[in-house]
């Protein structure tokens, strides 16, 4: 195993990634939980919100890089 060099990552990009990870991951997992509970509408809305958040993240990350 080698050590990964993260010194080339800007602070803005790091903060953006951490912020969106804290949004996208819970939306996806809560969406799946709602689907397993039988609440299809709520689950699909949460998963859709996670997908929209991911698209916004890609746009914002493209502006920073």
C-alpha positions in Angstrom: 0.0 0.0 0.0 1.1 3.5 -0.7 0.4 6.8 1.0 -2.1 9.0 -0.9 -0.9 12.6 -1.5 -3.9 14.9 -0.9 -1.9 18.2 -0.8 -3.1 19.1 -4.3 -6.7 19.3 -3.2 -7.9 22.8 -2.5 -9.7 23.7 0.7 -12.8 24.8 -1.2 -13.0 21.5 -3.0 -12.6 19.5 0.2 -15.3 21.5 2.0 -17.6 21.1 -1.0 -17.1 17.4 -1.1 -17.7 16.9 2.6 -20.8 19.1 2.6 -22.4 17.2 -0.3 -21.4 13.8 1.1 -23.3 14.8 4.3 -26.4 15.5 2.1 -26.3 12.8 -0.6 -25.6 9.7 1.5 -28.4 10.3 4.1 -30.9 11.0 1.4 -30.1 7.8 -0.4 -30.1 5.6 2.7 -33.3 7.2 4.1 -34.9 6.7 0.7 -34.1 3.0 0.7 -35.3 2.7 4.2 -38.7 4.3 3.3 -39.0 1.9 0.3 -38.4 -1.1 2.6 -41.1 0.3 4.9 -43.5 0.3 2.1 -43.7 4.1 1.8 -43.0 4.3 -2.0 -43.8 8.0 -2.5 -41.6 9.2 0.3 -38.8 6.9 -0.6 -38.7 7.9 -4.3 -38.8 11.6 -3.3 -35.8 11.1 -1.0 -33.9 9.1 -3.7 -34.8 11.7 -6.3 -33.6 14.5 -4.0 -30.3 12.6 -3.6 -29.9 12.4 -7.4 -30.7 16.1 -7.7 -28.1 16.9 -5.0 -25.5 14.8 -6.9 -26.2 16.7 -10.1 -25.8 20.0 -8.2 -22.6 18.7 -6.7 -21.2 17.9 -10.1 -22.0 21.4 -11.3 -20.4 23.1 -8.3 -17.3 20.8 -8.3 -16.9 21.7 -12.0 -16.9 25.4 -11.2 -14.3 24.9 -8.4 -11.9 22.7 -10.4 
